[in-house]
Amino acid sequence: MTDELEKIEQQTSLQNREDEKPGPYIEFKHVFKAFGEKRVLEDVSFTVMPGETVCILGRSGVGKSVTLQNIMGFLKPDSGRIVVAHEDVTDYPDREMERIRKKVTMVFQNGALFDSLTVGENVAFPLRERKDLNEEQILQIVDGLLEMVGVKEMRDLLPSDLSTGMKRSVAIARALSAQPECVLYDEPTTMVDPLMAQLLGDLIKRLKIQLNLTSVVVTHDMRLAKKLANKVVFLHEAKVLFFGTYAEMEKCKEPIVQEFLQLDELQLLA
């Protein structure tokens, strides 16, 4: 690992520990969100403590990705309050949310990489925005981050040359280059093969431990949730049907939760 990467890793981990305050890092308080007549979130409440990984589970269309967009401020709740980075951001204008987004970054399902930039240039983009690093330092950090996520040899390729799983690895490296306190992942293992899904899950877990990151993972992948989650939010028909540990969810009496768990077991046996 390069000196510059070690420095950025130490600074990120130290900063995240120093910034830990009592109380939740993220909190939804009785959040409602609708699009026209369609209710997407209905009286949703849950917390994410500093350093925790919370997985949001549920079938397609239950509001999982909308929850992430509310955390980032891309969407605003119709009612209720949202705390992010220990601040009530519910009424923050976009200018204030830009400050929050320097602490909380998101890895989108499609990677959201710049198609015209190489892998290395994509990861370097947030570093160049900072204006406090010279080019040699930037390149050292980029190489270190790409090595950390296992795609260093692809530095000079374009995103179009990469598989879906590799694009997500690069997107994670780019998110980390901003030295965030919290990373949000939107379906990180969707549309990738089982081996890549396992590798991505291992990577997310390792980064959380190394950097002391707070994480929110939207997924339908029960194996990923079992591997990563300190807590699970299970959404069904716009409501929180369960919030607690994975072990507690396995004992949950809600028929929908048990059906979800049993279906996953059948998929594993297939």
Secondary structure, 3 states (H helix, E strand, C coil): CCHHHHHHHHHHHHHHHHCCCCCCCEEEEEEEEEECCEEEEEEEEEEECCCCEEEEECCCCCCHHHHHHHHHCCCCCCEEEEEECCEECCCCCHHHHHHHCCCEEEECCCCCCCCCCCHHHHHHHHHHHHCCCCHHHHHHHHHHHHHHCCCHHHCCCCHHHCCHHHHHHHHHHHHHHCCCCEEEEECCCCCCCHHHHHHHHHHHHHHHHHHCCEEEEECCCHHHHHHHCCEEEEEECCEEEEEECHHHHHCCCCHHHHHHHHHHHHHHHC
